Amino acid sequence: MNKLAIVGCGRLGAIVANAVADGLLPEYELVGLFSRTTERAEGLAVELAAKGVGCKVCGSLEELLALRPDYLVEAASPACMKAITLPTLAAGCNIVTLSIGAFADDDFYAEATEA
């Protein structure tokens, strides 16, 4: 079972989280949520709990990475993607981005590729 964490608990993050809760990703266990606003992450956690999926709401990226996810799904923004990519990779975690536009920055792309 692969451990999955989500950064960004808006519409896109909720789609991914609900895919796990609805059994569409049976090889993944959702272990944590982190969002710019804790209230948004808490709200999504309540929705998931109603479906029988429990996960931790984290107050920081460091707290989320301490859960040792195998994959982190970024569903926030290109700016967030730039902020979390290098620390996530340094923690040995794979990252899946929905904000692919962050890689239009050639310098960032080179840094991420090197990491």
MOPAC internal coordinates of N, CA, C and O (Angstrom, degrees):
PM7 1SCF
backbone

  N    0.0000 0     0.00 0     0.00 0    0    0    0
  C    1.4574 1     0.00 0     0.00 0    1    0    0
  C    1.5332 1   108.13 1     0.00 0    2    1    0
  O    1.2310 1   120.68 1   -53.04 1    3    2    1
  N    1.3184 1   116.30 1   126.96 1    3    2    1
  C    1.4605 1   122.17 1   177.48 1    5    3    2
  C    1.5177 1   110.05 1   -88.61 1    6    5    3
  O    1.2310 1   120.95 1   -43.94 1    7    6    5
  N    1.3242 1   115.79 1   136.06 1    7    6    5
  C    1.4634 1   120.42 1   177.43 1    9    7    6
  C    1.5265 1   108.85 1   -88.33 1   10    9    7
  O    1.2310 1   120.96 1   -46.27 1   11   10    9
  N    1.3385 1   115.77 1   133.73 1   11   10    9
  C    1.4516 1   123.48 1  -175.39 1   13   11   10
  C    1.5268 1   109.47 1  -122.42 1   14   13   11
  O    1.2310 1   120.85 1   -41.53 1   15   14   13
  N    1.3279 1   115.99 1   138.47 1   15   14   13
  C    1.4624 1   122.11 1   174.18 1   17   15   14
  C    1.5196 1   107.60 1  -126.87 1   18   17   15
  O    1.2310 1   120.90 1   -27.73 1   19   18   17
  N    1.3246 1   115.89 1   152.27 1   19   18   17
  C    1.4632 1   120.84 1  -179.08 1   21   19   18
  C    1.5201 1   109.52 1  -125.16 1   22   21   19
  O    1.2310 1   121.03 1   -47.82 1   23   22   21
  N    1.3374 1   115.63 1   132.18 1   23   22   21
  C    1.4590 1   122.19 1   171.60 1   25   23   22
  C    1.5195 1   106.41 1  -110.65 1   26   25   23
  O    1.2310 1   120.88 1   -59.98 1   27   26   25
  N    1.3086 1   115.92 1   120.02 1   27   26   25
  C    1.4597 1   121.96 1  -176.94 1   29   27   26
  C    1.5151 1   109.08 1   103.85 1   30   29   27
  O    1.2310 1   120.51 1   -71.74 1   31   30   29
  N    1.3206 1   116.63 1   108.26 1   31   30   29
  C    1.4692 1   120.87 1  -174.14 1   33   31   30
  C    1.5163 1   112.41 1  -113.24 1   34   33   31
  O    1.2310 1   120.87 1  -148.61 1   35   34   33
  N    1.3234 1   115.94 1    31.39 1   35   34   33
  C    1.4572 1   120.72 1   173.66 1   37   35   34
  C    1.5215 1   109.84 1   -84.68 1   38   37   35
  O    1.2310 1   121.08 1    29.04 1   39   38   37
  N    1.3059 1   115.53 1  -150.96 1   39   38   37
  C    1.4615 1   121.30 1  -174.85 1   41   39   38
  C    1.5384 1   112.62 1   -58.67 1   42   41   39
  O    1.2310 1   120.08 1   132.13 1   43   42   41
  N    1.3414 1   117.45 1   -47.87 1   43   42   41
  C    1.4723 1   119.83 1  -177.68 1   45   43   42
  C    1.5253 1   111.95 1   -68.81 1   46   45   43
  O    1.2310 1   120.39 1   136.73 1   47   46   45
  N    1.3264 1   116.86 1   -43.27 1   47   46   45
  C    1.4594 1   119.72 1   177.90 1   49   47   46
  C    1.5221 1   111.69 1   -60.87 1   50   49   47
  O    1.2310 1   120.98 1   141.66 1   51   50   49
  N    1.3248 1   115.73 1   -38.34 1   51   50   49
  C    1.4672 1   120.29 1   178.92 1   53   51   50
  C    1.5254 1   111.44 1   -66.31 1   54   53   51
  O    1.2310 1   120.29 1   145.18 1   55   54   53
  N    1.3300 1   117.04 1   -34.82 1   55   54   53
  C    1.4665 1   120.22 1   177.71 1   57   55   54
  C    1.5282 1   109.51 1   -62.26 1   58   57   55
  O    1.2310 1   120.53 1   134.18 1   59   58   57
  N    1.3319 1   116.60 1   -45.82 1   59   58   57
  C    1.4680 1   120.13 1   179.85 1   61   59   58
  C    1.5238 1   110.50 1   -65.21 1   62   61   59
  O    1.2310 1   120.61 1   133.86 1   63   62   61
  N    1.3358 1   116.44 1   -46.14 1   63   62   61
  C    1.4653 1   120.57 1  -179.00 1   65   63   62
  C    1.5268 1   111.11 1   -61.05 1   66   65   63
  O    1.2310 1   120.55 1   137.49 1   67   66   65
  N    1.3013 1   116.56 1   -42.51 1   67   66   65
  C    1.4666 1   119.99 1   179.97 1   69   67   66
  C    1.5248 1   112.03 1   -70.36 1   70   69   67
  O    1.2310 1   119.93 1   152.26 1   71   70   69
  N    1.3183 1   117.73 1   -27.74 1   71   70   69
  C    1.4700 1   120.07 1   174.60 1   73   71   70
  C    1.5276 1   109.71 1   -63.10 1   74   73   71
  O    1.2310 1   120.82 1   140.18 1   75   74   73
  N    1.3280 1   116.04 1   -39.82 1   75   74   73
  C    1.4649 1   119.92 1   175.98 1   77   75   74
  C    1.5290 1   109.22 1   -65.54 1   78   77   75
  O    1.2310 1   120.50 1   130.27 1   79   78   77
  N    1.3243 1   116.65 1   -49.73 1   79   78   77
  C    1.4661 1   121.24 1  -177.11 1   81   79   78
  C    1.5269 1   112.32 1   -61.90 1   82   81   79
  O    1.2310 1   120.49 1   147.60 1   83   82   81
  N    1.3273 1   116.67 1   -32.40 1   83   82   81
  C    1.4626 1   120.81 1  -178.29 1   85   83   82
  C    1.5337 1   112.89 1   -86.77 1   86   85   83
  O    1.2310 1   120.60 1  -175.08 1   87   86   85
  N    1.3319 1   116.46 1     4.92 1   87   86   85
  C    1.4572 1   120.03 1   176.16 1   89   87   86
  C    1.5154 1   115.15 1    80.99 1   90   89   87
  O    1.2310 1   119.90 1  -166.80 1   91   90   89
  N    1.3298 1   117.80 1    13.20 1   91   90   89
  C    1.4595 1   120.79 1  -179.54 1   93   91   90
  C    1.5265 1   112.51 1   -79.34 1   94   93   91
  O    1.2310 1   120.55 1   165.03 1   95   94   93
  N    1.3186 1   116.56 1   -14.97 1   95   94   93
  C    1.4696 1   121.98 1   178.82 1   97   95   94
  C    1.5267 1   108.34 1  -127.92 1   98   97   95
  O    1.2310 1   120.11 1  -112.10 1   99   98   97
  N    1.3240 1   117.39 1    67.90 1   99   98   97
  C    1.4671 1   120.29 1  -171.33 1  101   99   98
  C    1.5251 1   114.61 1   -64.57 1  102  101   99
  O    1.2310 1   119.98 1   162.72 1  103  102  101
  N    1.3172 1   117.64 1   -17.28 1  103  102  101
  C    1.4603 1   119.57 1  -179.30 1  105  103  102
  C    1.5342 1   112.69 1   -89.05 1  106  105  103
  O    1.2310 1   120.55 1  -174.25 1  107  106  105
  N    1.3449 1   116.55 1     5.75 1  107  106  105
  C    1.4607 1   121.03 1  -178.76 1  109  107  106
  C    1.5247 1   111.62 1  -120.87 1  110  109  107
  O    1.2310 1   121.77 1   -39.09 1  111  110  109
  N    1.3194 1   114.22 1   140.91 1  111  110  109
  C    1.4638 1   122.56 1   173.04 1  113  111  110
  C    1.5277 1   106.80 1  -113.75 1  114  113  111
  O    1.2310 1   120.28 1   -57.72 1  115  114  113
  N    1.3157 1   117.08 1   122.28 1  115  114  113
  C    1.4579 1   121.05 1   178.03 1  117  115  114
  C    1.5184 1   108.93 1   -78.49 1  118  117  115
  O    1.2310 1   120.58 1   -62.85 1  119  118  117
  N    1.3417 1   116.50 1   117.15 1  119  118  117
  C    1.4625 1   119.78 1  -175.65 1  121  119  118
  C    1.5242 1   113.88 1  -106.16 1  122  121  119
  O    1.2310 1   119.85 1   156.64 1  123  122  121
  N    1.3438 1   117.90 1   -23.36 1  123  122  121
  C    1.4567 1   117.68 1  -177.14 1  125  123  122
  C    1.5112 1   114.11 1  -161.44 1  126  125  123
  O    1.2310 1   122.19 1   -24.29 1  127  126  125
  N    1.3367 1   113.42 1   155.71 1  127  126  125
  C    1.4580 1   122.91 1   177.70 1  129  127  126
  C    1.5223 1   108.78 1  -129.24 1  130  129  127
  O    1.2310 1   120.77 1   -37.68 1  131  130  129
  N    1.3255 1   116.14 1   142.32 1  131  130  129
  C    1.4612 1   121.55 1   173.84 1  133  131  130
  C    1.5181 1   107.40 1  -143.11 1  134  133  131
  O    1.2310 1   121.00 1   -45.64 1  135  134  133
  N    1.3204 1   115.69 1   134.36 1  135  134  133
  C    1.4538 1   121.13 1   179.50 1  137  135  134
  C    1.5171 1   109.42 1  -142.34 1  138  137  135
  O    1.2310 1   121.18 1   -21.39 1  139  138  137
  N    1.3233 1   115.35 1   158.61 1  139  138  137
  C    1.4638 1   120.67 1   179.44 1  141  139  138
  C    1.5286 1   110.53 1   -55.59 1  142  141  139
  O    1.2310 1   120.85 1   143.31 1  143  142  141
  N    1.3162 1   115.98 1   -36.69 1  143  142  141
  C    1.4579 1   120.35 1   175.73 1  145  143  142
  C    1.5264 1   108.49 1  -112.90 1  146  145  143
  O    1.2310 1   120.93 1   -57.90 1  147  146  145
  N    1.3074 1   115.82 1   122.10 1  147  146  145
  C    1.4633 1   121.27 1  -177.88 1  149  147  146
  C    1.5228 1   110.89 1   -58.92 1  150  149  147
  O    1.2310 1   120.33 1   145.80 1  151  150  149
  N    1.3147 1   116.97 1   -34.20 1  151  150  149
  C    1.4699 1   120.94 1  -178.92 1  153  151  150
  C    1.5252 1   110.94 1   -59.70 1  154  153  151
  O    1.2310 1   120.55 1   142.20 1  155  154  153
  N    1.3135 1   116.55 1   -37.80 1  155  154  153
  C    1.4661 1   119.56 1  -179.62 1  157  155  154
  C    1.5351 1   109.86 1   -66.78 1  158  157  155
  O    1.2310 1   120.50 1   136.22 1  159  158  157
  N    1.3322 1   116.65 1   -43.78 1  159  158  157
  C    1.4716 1   120.52 1   178.52 1  161  159  158
  C    1.5298 1   110.58 1   -64.29 1  162  161  159
  O    1.2310 1   120.78 1   138.71 1  163  162  161
  N    1.3200 1   116.12 1   -41.29 1  163  162  161
  C    1.4715 1   119.79 1   179.15 1  165  163  162
  C    1.5200 1   110.89 1   -63.40 1  166  165  163
  O    1.2310 1   120.34 1   138.82 1  167  166  165
  N    1.3257 1   116.95 1   -41.18 1  167  166  165
  C    1.4676 1   120.67 1   178.48 1  169  167  166
  C    1.5160 1   112.10 1   -61.90 1  170  169  167
  O    1.2310 1   120.57 1   137.50 1  171  170  169
  N    1.3287 1   116.51 1   -42.50 1  171  170  169
  C    1.4643 1   119.95 1   178.31 1  173  171  170
  C    1.5294 1   110.32 1   -66.70 1  174  173  171
  O    1.2310 1   120.42 1   141.23 1  175  174  173
  N    1.3213 1   116.79 1   -38.77 1  175  174  173
  C    1.4733 1   120.39 1   178.46 1  177  175  174
  C    1.5254 1   111.03 1   -61.39 1  178  177  175
  O    1.2310 1   120.03 1   141.76 1  179  178  177
  N    1.3228 1   117.55 1   -38.24 1  179  178  177
  C    1.4702 1   121.57 1   177.87 1  181  179  178
  C    1.5328 1   109.90 1   -64.88 1  182  181  179
  O    1.2310 1   120.35 1   136.05 1  183  182  181
  N    1.3425 1   116.93 1   -43.95 1  183  182  181
  C    1.4674 1   120.56 1   177.54 1  185  183  182
  C    1.5223 1   111.05 1   -59.41 1  186  185  183
  O    1.2310 1   120.80 1   136.96 1  187  186  185
  N    1.3261 1   116.07 1   -43.04 1  187  186  185
  C    1.4624 1   120.48 1  -179.07 1  189  187  186
  C    1.5227 1   111.29 1   -67.82 1  190  189  187
  O    1.2310 1   120.79 1   139.93 1  191  190  189
  N    1.3295 1   116.10 1   -40.07 1  191  190  189
  C    1.4698 1   120.06 1   179.43 1  193  191  190
  C    1.5256 1   110.45 1   -60.16 1  194  193  191
  O    1.2310 1   120.24 1   144.22 1  195  194  193
  N    1.3381 1   117.14 1   -35.78 1  195  194  193
  C    1.4647 1   120.96 1   178.09 1  197  195  194
  C    1.5247 1   111.17 1   -64.40 1  198  197  195
  O    1.2310 1   120.63 1   158.11 1  199  198  197
  N    1.3339 1   116.40 1   -21.89 1  199  198  197
  C    1.4656 1   121.89 1   177.64 1  201  199  198
  C    1.5285 1   111.26 1   -97.05 1  202  201  199
  O    1.2310 1   120.54 1  -175.23 1  203  202  201
  N    1.3231 1   116.57 1     4.77 1  203  202  201
  C    1.4599 1   120.40 1   177.82 1  205  203  202
  C    1.5169 1   115.21 1    88.46 1  206  205  203
  O    1.2310 1   120.12 1  -167.08 1  207  206  205
  N    1.3293 1   117.37 1    12.92 1  207  206  205
  C    1.4672 1   121.19 1   179.81 1  209  207  206
  C    1.5162 1   108.90 1  -111.18 1  210  209  207
  O    1.2310 1   120.97 1   -62.99 1  211  210  209
  N    1.3103 1   115.74 1   117.01 1  211  210  209
  C    1.4558 1   120.64 1   177.23 1  213  211  210
  C    1.5141 1   110.27 1  -102.73 1  214  213  211
  O    1.2310 1   120.39 1   -40.33 1  215  214  213
  N    1.3193 1   116.87 1   139.67 1  215  214  213
  C    1.4567 1   121.15 1   175.56 1  217  215  214
  C    1.5261 1   107.93 1  -152.72 1  218  217  215
  O    1.2310 1   121.11 1   -17.90 1  219  218  217
  N    1.3199 1   115.48 1   162.10 1  219  218  217
  C    1.4523 1   121.25 1  -176.05 1  221  219  218
  C    1.5215 1   110.32 1   -87.12 1  222  221  219
  O    1.2310 1   120.63 1   -43.93 1  223  222  221
  N    1.3180 1   116.41 1   136.07 1  223  222  221
  C    1.4618 1   122.33 1   170.93 1  225  223  222
  C    1.5184 1   106.54 1   -90.67 1  226  225  223
  O    1.2310 1   120.61 1   -57.72 1  227  226  225
  N    1.3111 1   116.45 1   122.28 1  227  226  225
  C    1.4635 1   121.72 1  -175.59 1  229  227  226
  C    1.5194 1   110.99 1  -106.01 1  230  229  227
  O    1.2310 1   121.02 1   -33.28 1  231  230  229
  N    1.3168 1   115.65 1   146.72 1  231  230  229
  C    1.4566 1   121.62 1  -179.17 1  233  231  230
  C    1.5105 1   114.14 1   -93.90 1  234  233  231
  O    1.2310 1   120.31 1   176.06 1  235  234  233
  N    1.3371 1   117.02 1    -3.94 1  235  234  233
  C    1.4597 1   120.72 1   179.98 1  237  235  234
  C    1.5246 1   109.60 1  -157.13 1  238  237  235
  O    1.2310 1   121.46 1   -17.42 1  239  238  237
  N    1.3150 1   114.81 1   162.58 1  239  238  237
  C    1.4577 1   119.29 1   175.42 1  241  239  238
  C    1.5185 1   110.53 1   -62.70 1  242  241  239
  O    1.2310 1   120.47 1   140.74 1  243  242  241
  N    1.3196 1   116.71 1   -39.26 1  243  242  241
  C    1.4666 1   120.67 1  -179.76 1  245  243  242
  C    1.5263 1   111.09 1   -60.12 1  246  245  243
  O    1.2310 1   120.73 1   137.45 1  247  246  245
  N    1.3273 1   116.21 1   -42.55 1  247  246  245
  C    1.4629 1   120.54 1   178.58 1  249  247  246
  C    1.5319 1   110.56 1   -64.11 1  250  249  247
  O    1.2310 1   120.82 1   140.47 1  251  250  249
  N    1.3242 1   116.04 1   -39.53 1  251  250  249
  C    1.4606 1   120.55 1   178.73 1  253  251  250
  C    1.5311 1   110.78 1   -65.46 1  254  253  251
  O    1.2310 1   120.39 1   134.73 1  255  254  253
  N    1.3235 1   116.86 1   -45.27 1  255  254  253
  C    1.4633 1   120.24 1  -179.73 1  257  255  254
  C    1.5219 1   112.28 1   -67.95 1  258  257  255
  O    1.2310 1   120.16 1   155.25 1  259  258  257
  N    1.3330 1   117.29 1   -24.75 1  259  258  257
  C    1.4695 1   121.12 1   176.93 1  261  259  258
  C    1.5322 1   111.32 1   -65.18 1  262  261  259
  O    1.2310 1   120.06 1   161.85 1  263  262  261
  N    1.3273 1   117.49 1   -18.15 1  263  262  261
  C    1.4657 1   121.72 1   176.25 1  265  263  262
  C    1.5303 1   111.41 1   -75.51 1  266  265  263
  O    1.2310 1   120.56 1   173.10 1  267  266  265
  N    1.3240 1   116.53 1    -6.90 1  267  266  265
  C    1.4642 1   124.41 1   177.86 1  269  267  266
  C    1.5317 1   112.96 1    58.02 1  270  269  267
  O    1.2310 1   120.58 1  -128.75 1  271  270  269
  N    1.3569 1   116.50 1    51.25 1  271  270  269
  C    1.4621 1   117.50 1   177.39 1  273  271  270
  C    1.5253 1   110.46 1   -68.32 1  274  273  271
  O    1.2310 1   121.21 1   -29.00 1  275  274  273
  N    1.3120 1   115.30 1   151.00 1  275  274  273
  C    1.4617 1   120.56 1   173.61 1  277  275  274
  C    1.5245 1   110.50 1   -78.95 1  278  277  275
  O    1.2310 1   121.40 1   146.14 1  279  278  277
  N    1.3359 1   114.92 1   -33.86 1  279  278  277
  C    1.4608 1   121.54 1  -179.10 1  281  279  278
  C    1.5196 1   109.87 1  -134.50 1  282  281  279
  O    1.2310 1   121.18 1   -41.39 1  283  282  281
  N    1.3134 1   115.34 1   138.61 1  283  282  281
  C    1.4592 1   121.60 1   173.58 1  285  283  282
  C    1.5214 1   106.60 1  -117.37 1  286  285  283
  O    1.2310 1   120.38 1   -55.49 1  287  286  285
  N    1.3123 1   116.89 1   124.51 1  287  286  285
  C    1.4581 1   121.76 1   176.95 1  289  287  286
  C    1.5181 1   107.81 1   -97.77 1  290  289  287
  O    1.2310 1   120.71 1   -59.37 1  291  290  289
  N    1.3286 1   116.25 1   120.63 1  291  290  289
  C    1.4706 1   121.67 1   176.05 1  293  291  290
  C    1.5137 1   107.50 1   -92.46 1  294  293  291
  O    1.2310 1   120.48 1   -60.51 1  295  294  293
  N    1.3264 1   116.68 1   119.49 1  295  294  293
  C    1.4635 1   122.40 1  -179.88 1  297  295  294
  C    1.5179 1   109.19 1  -132.51 1  298  297  295
  O    1.2310 1   120.76 1  -136.50 1  299  298  297
  N    1.3348 1   116.16 1    43.50 1  299  298  297
  C    1.4609 1   119.75 1  -173.19 1  301  299  298
  C    1.5306 1   112.35 1  -115.80 1  302  301  299
  O    1.2310 1   120.07 1   105.65 1  303  302  301
  N    1.3305 1   117.47 1   -74.35 1  303  302  301
  C    1.4625 1   121.66 1  -175.98 1  305  303  302
  C    1.5240 1   108.66 1  -168.26 1  306  305  303
  O    1.2310 1   120.31 1   -17.44 1  307  306  305
  N    1.3405 1   117.02 1   162.56 1  307  306  305
  C    1.4584 1   118.57 1   175.60 1  309  307  306
  C    1.5358 1   112.47 1   -58.87 1  310  309  307
  O    1.2310 1   119.95 1   142.83 1  311  310  309
  N    1.3189 1   117.69 1   -37.17 1  311  310  309
  C    1.4774 1   120.33 1   179.01 1  313  311  310
  C    1.5220 1   110.46 1   -64.43 1  314  313  311
  O    1.2310 1   120.39 1   138.68 1  315  314  313
  N    1.3087 1   116.85 1   -41.32 1  315  314  313
  C    1.4634 1   120.63 1   177.23 1  317  315  314
  C    1.5204 1   110.08 1   -64.46 1  318  317  315
  O    1.2310 1   120.53 1   136.48 1  319  318  317
  N    1.3169 1   116.59 1   -43.52 1  319  318  317
  C    1.4601 1   120.46 1   179.27 1  321  319  318
  C    1.5192 1   110.68 1   -56.10 1  322  321  319
  O    1.2310 1   120.56 1   135.99 1  323  322  321
  N    1.3237 1   116.53 1   -44.01 1  323  322  321
  C    1.4642 1   120.46 1   178.95 1  325  323  322
  C    1.5266 1   111.06 1   -63.07 1  326  325  323
  O    1.2310 1   120.11 1   144.05 1  327  326  325
  N    1.3194 1   117.39 1   -35.95 1  327  326  325
  C    1.4660 1   121.21 1  -177.52 1  329  327  326
  C    1.5238 1   113.14 1   -74.92 1  330  329  327
  O    1.2310 1   119.91 1   148.94 1  331  330  329
  N    1.3169 1   117.78 1   -31.06 1  331  330  329
  C    1.4672 1   119.31 1  -172.44 1  333  331  330
  C    1.5222 1   114.88 1  -101.51 1  334  333  331
  O    1.2310 1   119.89 1   162.73 1  335  334  333
  N    1.3200 1   117.81 1   -17.27 1  335  334  333
  C    1.4640 1   120.31 1  -172.43 1  337  335  334
  C    1.5201 1   113.38 1   -59.58 1  338  337  335
  O    1.2310 1   120.01 1   123.86 1  339  338  337
  N    1.3155 1   117.59 1   -56.14 1  339  338  337
  C    1.4712 1   119.40 1  -175.25 1  341  339  338
  C    1.5227 1   112.54 1   -64.15 1  342  341  339
  O    1.2310 1   118.63 1   135.25 1  343  342  341
  N    1.3537 1   120.22 1   -44.75 1  343  342  341
  C    1.4639 1   118.90 1   176.44 1  345  343  342
  C    1.5330 1   112.85 1   -62.03 1  346  345  343
  O    1.2310 1   120.58 1   144.21 1  347  346  345
  N    1.3155 1   116.50 1   -35.79 1  347  346  345
  C    1.4682 1   120.24 1  -179.87 1  349  347  346
  C    1.5238 1   110.67 1   -66.44 1  350  349  347
  O    1.2310 1   120.71 1   132.67 1  351  350  349
  N    1.3175 1   116.26 1   -47.33 1  351  350  349
  C    1.4639 1   119.89 1   178.94 1  353  351  350
  C    1.5255 1   111.27 1   -65.15 1  354  353  351
  O    1.2310 1   120.38 1   141.66 1  355  354  353
  N    1.3347 1   116.88 1   -38.34 1  355  354  353
  C    1.4710 1   120.66 1   178.54 1  357  355  354
  C    1.5284 1   111.08 1   -63.13 1  358  357  355
  O    1.2310 1   120.37 1   151.83 1  359  358  357
  N    1.3169 1   116.89 1   -28.17 1  359  358  357
  C    1.4686 1   121.39 1   178.79 1  361  359  358
  C    1.5313 1   111.56 1   -80.95 1  362  361  359
  O    1.2310 1   120.09 1  -179.86 1  363  362  361
  N    1.3204 1   117.43 1     0.14 1  363  362  361
  C    1.4565 1   120.64 1   179.24 1  365  363  362
  C    1.5139 1   114.01 1    81.95 1  366  365  363
  O    1.2310 1   120.55 1  -161.49 1  367  366  365
  N    1.3046 1   116.56 1    18.51 1  367  366  365
  C    1.4598 1   122.16 1  -177.88 1  369  367  366
  C    1.5274 1   109.84 1  -104.51 1  370  369  367
  O    1.2310 1   120.48 1   -41.77 1  371  370  369
  N    1.3165 1   116.69 1   138.23 1  371  370  369
  C    1.4612 1   121.61 1   173.92 1  373  371  370
  C    1.5247 1   108.48 1   -75.36 1  374  373  371
  O    1.2310 1   120.65 1   -31.15 1  375  374  373
  N    1.3247 1   116.36 1   148.85 1  375  374  373
  C    1.4671 1   119.27 1   179.37 1  377  375  374
  C    1.5263 1   109.65 1  -125.13 1  378  377  375
  O    1.2310 1   121.59 1   -43.73 1  379  378  377
  N    1.3165 1   114.56 1   136.27 1  379  378  377
  C    1.4565 1   122.32 1   176.82 1  381  379  378
  C    1.5194 1   105.91 1  -117.60 1  382  381  379
  O    1.2310 1   120.77 1   -56.78 1  383  382  381
  N    1.3211 1   116.14 1   123.22 1  383  382  381
  C    1.4611 1   118.57 1  -176.59 1  385  383  382
  C    1.5215 1   112.35 1  -108.58 1  386  385  383
  O    1.2310 1   121.60 1   -39.25 1  387  386  385
  N    1.3045 1   114.54 1   140.75 1  387  386  385
  C    1.4525 1   121.02 1   170.22 1  389  387  386
  C    1.5295 1   109.59 1  -100.13 1  390  389  387
  O    1.2310 1   120.32 1   168.85 1  391  390  389
  N    1.3370 1   117.00 1   -11.15 1  391  390  389
  C    1.4689 1   122.82 1   179.61 1  393  391  390
  C    1.5255 1   108.95 1  -101.99 1  394  393  391
  O    1.2310 1   120.88 1  -117.75 1  395  394  393
  N    1.3029 1   115.92 1    62.25 1  395  394  393
  C    1.4543 1   122.45 1  -174.75 1  397  395  394
  C    1.5282 1   112.14 1   -60.30 1  398  397  395
  O    1.2310 1   120.11 1   158.09 1  399  398  397
  N    1.3221 1   117.40 1   -21.91 1  399  398  397
  C    1.4630 1   121.37 1   179.43 1  401  399  398
  C    1.5163 1   113.07 1   -59.73 1  402  401  399
  O    1.2310 1   119.82 1   158.52 1  403  402  401
  N    1.3250 1   117.95 1   -21.48 1  403  402  401
  C    1.4665 1   120.61 1   177.87 1  405  403  402
  C    1.5168 1   110.77 1   -59.00 1  406  405  403
  O    1.2310 1   120.25 1   151.13 1  407  406  405
  N    1.3301 1   117.13 1   -28.87 1  407  406  405
  C    1.4555 1   120.53 1  -178.11 1  409  407  406
  C    1.5273 1   113.41 1   -80.78 1  410  409  407
  O    1.2310 1   119.97 1  -179.54 1  411  410  409
  N    1.3213 1   117.66 1     0.46 1  411  410  409
  C    1.4602 1   120.58 1   172.74 1  413  411  410
  C    1.5323 1   110.34 1   -70.24 1  414  413  411
  O    1.2310 1   120.56 1   160.17 1  415  414  413
  N    1.3240 1   116.53 1   -19.83 1  415  414  413
  C    1.4705 1   122.33 1   174.77 1  417  415  414
  C    1.5276 1   107.40 1   -79.60 1  418  417  415
  O    1.2310 1   120.74 1   -72.71 1  419  418  417
  N    1.3235 1   116.20 1   107.29 1  419  418  417
  C    1.4649 1   120.79 1  -174.96 1  421  419  418
  C    1.5238 1   113.30 1   -58.79 1  422  421  419
  O    1.2310 1   120.29 1   141.81 1  423  422  421
  N    1.3241 1   117.06 1   -38.19 1  423  422  421
  C    1.4633 1   120.02 1   179.57 1  425  423  422
  C    1.5313 1   110.99 1   -65.18 1  426  425  423
  O    1.2310 1   120.82 1   134.77 1  427  426  425
  N    1.3172 1   116.05 1   -45.23 1  427  426  425
  C    1.4696 1   120.02 1   178.18 1  429  427  426
  C    1.5245 1   110.38 1   -63.08 1  430  429  427
  O    1.2310 1   120.54 1   137.21 1  431  430  429
  N    1.3165 1   116.58 1   -42.79 1  431  430  429
  C    1.4614 1   120.32 1   179.24 1  433  431  430
  C    1.5293 1   110.72 1   -58.48 1  434  433  431
  O    1.2310 1   120.86 1   136.97 1  435  434  433
  N    1.3105 1   115.96 1   -43.03 1  435  434  433
  C    1.4692 1   120.15 1   179.34 1  437  435  434
  C    1.5260 1   111.14 1   -64.52 1  438  437  435
  O    1.2310 1   120.51 1   137.36 1  439  438  437
  N    1.3369 1   116.64 1   -42.64 1  439  438  437
  C    1.4703 1   119.99 1   177.97 1  441  439  438
  C    1.5265 1   111.45 1   -62.11 1  442  441  439
  O    1.2310 1   120.56 1   134.71 1  443  442  441
  N    1.3122 1   116.54 1   -45.29 1  443  442  441
  C    1.4662 1   120.79 1  -179.03 1  445  443  442
  C    1.5250 1   110.91 1   -65.33 1  446  445  443
  O    1.2310 1   120.46 1   138.84 1  447  446  445
  N    1.3081 1   116.73 1   -41.16 1  447  446  445
  C    1.4581 1   120.75 1   178.90 1  449  447  446
  C    1.5166 1   110.71 1   -63.19 1  450  449  447
  O    1.2310 1   120.48 1   137.67 1  451  450  449
  N    1.3197 1   116.68 1   -42.33 1  451  450  449
  C    1.4644 1   121.26 1   178.46 1  453  451  450
  C    1.5323 1   111.14 1   -62.84 1  454  453  451
  O    1.2310 1   120.66 1   139.65 1  455  454  453
  N    1.3329 1   116.34 1   -40.35 1  455  454  453
  C    1.4689 1   120.89 1  -179.05 1  457  455  454
  C    1.5062 1   110.43 1   -67.48 1  458  457  455
  O    1.2310 1   120.10 1   180.00 1  459  458  457

